[in-house]
């Protein structure tokens, strides 16, 4: 996954889930990163 541009269908195939499930998983992951990243970027 390192920097590759994939469709939700392709991600879903890689994970063994539907494209819609992959979209939800990616959405949650991005949301989590947005919430947690400031904690790690603060010096």
C-alpha positions as CSV (number, residue, x, y, z in Angstrom):
1,X,0.0,0.0,0.0
2,X,3.0,2.3,0.3
3,X,1.9,5.3,-1.7
4,X,0.1,3.4,-4.3
5,X,-3.1,4.9,-5.8
6,X,-5.8,2.3,-5.7
7,X,-9.5,2.3,-6.1
8,X,-11.8,1.2,-3.2
9,X,-12.5,-1.9,-5.3
10,X,-8.8,-2.8,-5.5
11,X,-8.3,-2.1,-1.7
12,X,-11.4,-4.2,-1.0
13,X,-10.0,-7.1,-3.1
14,X,-6.7,-6.8,-1.2
15,X,-8.5,-6.9,2.1
16,X,-11.2,-9.4,1.1
17,X,-14.1,-7.0,1.6
18,X,-16.5,-5.1,-0.6
19,X,-15.6,-1.8,-2.2
20,X,-18.1,-0.1,0.2
21,X,-16.5,-1.7,3.2
22,X,-13.1,-0.6,2.0
23,X,-14.3,2.9,1.6
24,X,-15.6,3.0,5.2
25,X,-12.3,1.5,6.5
26,X,-10.2,4.0,4.7
27,X,-12.5,6.8,5.8
28,X,-12.2,5.8,9.4
29,X,-8.4,5.4,9.1
30,X,-8.0,8.9,7.6
31,X,-10.2,10.3,10.4
32,X,-8.2,8.6,13.0
33,X,-4.9,9.9,11.5
34,X,-6.3,13.4,11.4
35,X,-7.2,13.2,15.1
36,X,-4.0,11.6,16.2
37,X,-1.4,13.2,14.0
38,X,-1.2,16.5,15.9
39,X,-0.2,14.6,19.0
40,X,2.8,13.2,17.2
41,X,3.7,16.3,15.3
42,X,3.8,18.6,18.4
43,X,7.4,19.3,19.5
